[in-house]
Amino acid sequence: MGLIGTCFALDKADLDLRIRKLTAKFDSMQSKPDRRVPAEMLKNAKGIVLLDRTKAGFIFAYQGGGGVAMVKNKSGDWSAPVFLKSNEASLGFQIGGQQSFVVILLMNTNAVSMLTDGKISFGGEASGTAGDASAGAEGMLTEEPLTVVYTDKAGLYGGAALKGSALSADNDANIAYYESYFSAKEILLDGKGKASEAAKELVGKLQRSTK
């Protein structure tokens, strides 16, 4: 009860605002032909992670802010969102520059399992093509990558490696949002928790981006 009481100090309206900001950033990225996530890649993805407030240098480091993750069920419908927090994530040996928005596509069930197991630690498996994001899967560093990473300023990263136990469920935010404790697996795979209108708006954007 003490944990739940503490988490309710978070405002659900503020969490909806977080989702709407992520939706707006995704929509903005999709309006840029050289930055957008290709429809076919998004259609084939098993899940997605949207992250905000990042900063890059010689080592790409995720520095706070927040994010959400969703996965597809067997019917291809998107789950309710899980809120995420960072634990000193880094995307190693990448180009420099400031980044404000990152999209990570989970391309198979192994990547989804990493997410639902409670800690996301992709090692060297997050890969893609540097430069023009519209290039799609051309030039992949691995034939079947676990993940593919896009940003709103640099397109698709080349050789991105999300290192360490980089991301985990933000339990405080999830309890405040769903007014009960659910694990990431229960929300993403078992259908626990009800998505708000803000989350449904994000799903609508994702669905339209696959066409």
N, C-alpha and C positions, 0 to 999 in steps of 0.2 A: 504493500500500500504506500509505503514511503517513496519507493521508486516511482510509482505511477503518479503520486502527487507532485513530485519534482518535475516529471516530464510534462504534466499538464500546464506547467508554467510557460511552456512553449505555446504559441498561438497558432491554432490550425489555419487561421486566415493567412498568417505569415508564411506557412508552409505551402498553401495554395499559391501565394504570390511567388514563392521560389519556383514552383512548377511553371507558372505563367512566364516568368523571366527566361527560364530554360527553353520554353516553347518559342518565345520570341527570338531568342538567339539561334535556335535551330532553323526557324523560318527564314531568318536573315541569311544564314549560311546557305540555305537551299536556293536562295535567289541569286547566288553568285555561281555562274557556270563553271568557274575554275576552282571552286571550293566545295561545291555541293557533294553530298553523299549520293553516288549513283543509285538510281532506282533499283537496278538488279541486285546490287550489293545489299541494300536495305531489305529487299524482298527475300533474299536468301538467308539473312541473318536470323539467328535463333533468339537473340536478345540485344539490348542496347543499354549503354551507360552514357549519360549526359553529365558533364562536369563543368563547373563555372569557376571563375577566378583562379587562373593559373599564371605562372610566370616561367619563362624559359631563358636559359643561358646555354653555356656549353653542356651542362647537364640540365635536362628538362625536369623541373620540380613542380609538383602540384602543391601549392601553398595555401591550404585552407579553402574557405568557401564551402560549397556544398554541391551535391549532385543527386541524381535519381537513377535507378535501374529498372528495366522492365524486360520480361521475356515473353515469347510466344507459346501458346498452348498447342496441342495437337491439331486444333482447328485453324491455327494461324492467327488467333485473336491475341491481342496484347494483354498482359496481366495488369493488375494494379501496381503502382510504383512502390519501390523501396527507397527510402532516403539513405544516402551514403555520406560517410565522412572520410577524410584522408588521414593516413598515417605515414607521412613523409614519403609519399609516392615519388618515383622518378622515372622519367623516360630517358634512358641513357644514350649518350653520344649522338645528340641531335643538333639541328641548326639552332641558332640563338634567336632572340627576339621575344617580345611580349605576346602572350596568348591569353585570351579571355574565355574561350569556349572550346571544349574537347568532346568529340563523339567517339566512343569505342563500340564497335560492332562485335558481338559475340557470335562467331561463325559456326559453332557446332555445340553439341551437348556437353562436351568436355569443358568448354569455356563457361557454359551455364552452371555446371556443377561446381566450378571454382567459386562462382558468385554465390550460389546457395549454400555452400559449405561454410560461409561466414567470413572468409578472408579471400581477397582477390590478390593473387601473386602469380603473374603471368610469366615471370622469368623472361626468356628470350623469344617468346612465341608471338608477341604482338608485332605484326609486320605489315609492310605495305609498300607502296610506291611513293617516293618523295616527289614533291612538286605538284603537278596538275592532278587534282583529285578526280577529274573527269576521266582520267586514264583507266579507271576501274581496277580490275584485277591484274592488268598487264604489268609485268615486272615484279611480281610478288617474290619475296625472299624465300618463302616456303610455299609448297604447292597447296597445302591445306592449312592455312594459319588458324590458330585459335581465335585471334582477334585482328581487327583492322582499325587503325586509329586515324581520325580526321581532326583538323582544327579549322577554325574560321579564318585564320590568317595564313596558314602554311599549307593548306590542303592535306593530302595524305602523307603521313610520316614514312620515311624509309628506315627499316630496321628498328622500329620502336620496340623498346623492351620495358614493360611496366614492372619495375623491380620491387622485391620485398613484399611484405604483407601490406600492400599499398592502400587498399580501400576496404572498408568494412561497413556493415549496416550501422546507421545512426539510430540506435535504439531509442534514445530520448525523442527524436523527431518522429519515429514510426509509432511510438506509443501515443504521442500527442495527436498524430494524424488519424490513427485508427481507434483511439480511446481504449486500447487493450494491447497486451504484448503478443506480437506474432513474430516468429523468426522470419528471416529472409526467405527460406524455403516455403514456409506456410503461406506467405504473401504471394510469392512469384509462381509457385508450382501447385499449391493446394487450394488456391482461390480464397484464402482467408482475407478479410478486409474488403471494404468497398471503396472503389475509386471515386473521387470527387469530380465535379464538373470540370475543374481545371485539368485533372488528369485525363479526362475524356477528350478535352480539347487537344492535348498533346497527342493522344492516340490518333485523333483525326488527322493531325499534321503528318504523323508517321505513315498513316495509310495512304494519304494523298501523294506522299513522296515516293511511293512504290509504283506509281503509274506513269 
